[in-house]
Amino acid sequence: MKKEFALQELLERKNIADLGHAGTFYAESLEGEGDDWVAYGTHEYMKDGKEISEETMLEFHLADYPDAADAAEYLTAGEIFTSEWDDCAV
């Protein structure tokens, strides 16, 4: 299932994930099912003192989300992306 961010979610910055030392991810859209999701967007991080920005994807797994398969039907992209994650990988 593909999810797009609504304009209001973008204004509220619900498409941005702070990855700590790994940088920041700016999602453009999501795709997934249940508690397994992929965000497509831009990953910005520092490497050897230089700021790197690249188009990529971020895989993430929602943490203990009850009825995740059913919830995806009515949750927005912003609600999914700002939910608690078990883990992620860029």
N, C-alpha and C positions, 0 to 999 in steps of 0.2 A: 504494500500500500504506500502510495506516495503522498507526502504532505508538504504544502507550501506555507511559508510564513505570511500571515496577514500584515498589512501595513502597520496596524497598531502594535503588533508584536515586534516588528522591526524598530519602531519608534521607542518601545520599551526595552529594547536591546535583549529580547528573549532568544535571539539567535546567536548570542556570543557566549563562548565557554572559556573561562580562565583555566588553563591547563597547568598552572604553576610554572615550574622551571621549563616545561615543554612549550610554553608560549601561549598564544591565544588562537582560538578557532572561531571563524565567522561563517556560520552555516547559511546556505542559500535555500536548501531544501532537505527533506528527510525521506528515507525510504526504509520500510521494514515491516515486521509483523511481530505481534506479541511483545516480548521484552528485548528482542534483538533489532537494532536500528543502525542505519548508516546515514551520516550527515555529509552532504556535498558542499564544499565551500573553500575558504582560504585559510591556510595555517600560517601564522606569523610567529617567528621565533628568532632568537639570537644564536649565531654560530660564529665562533672566532672573532667576536666583537662586531660582527656585521648583522644587520637586520635582514632576515630572509622572509619572503612572502611567496607562497606557492599554492596553486590550486590543487586540492587533494580531497580525500575523504576521511572521515573519522568514524570508526566503528565503535558503538557503545551498547552496553547491556543495562537495561533498567533494573534497579535494585528492588527485589521483593515486591514487585508491583502486583497487587491482587487482580486477578482476571485481566491480565495485560492484553490478551488476545481480543477480548471484548472491548476493553477501554480504548484501544487504538481507533475504533470506529468513531467515537465522539470526542476524543481529545484533539486539541489543535497542535500544530507543529511546535509552537512555543511552549505549550504545557508538557509535551513529550520531552523536548530538549532541555527544559529546566527541571525535570524530575531528577531524583537521586539515581546515580549510576553505580553499578558494582565495579565496572572497569571500562576502560576505553583504550583505543589504539589508533594512532594517526598513520 
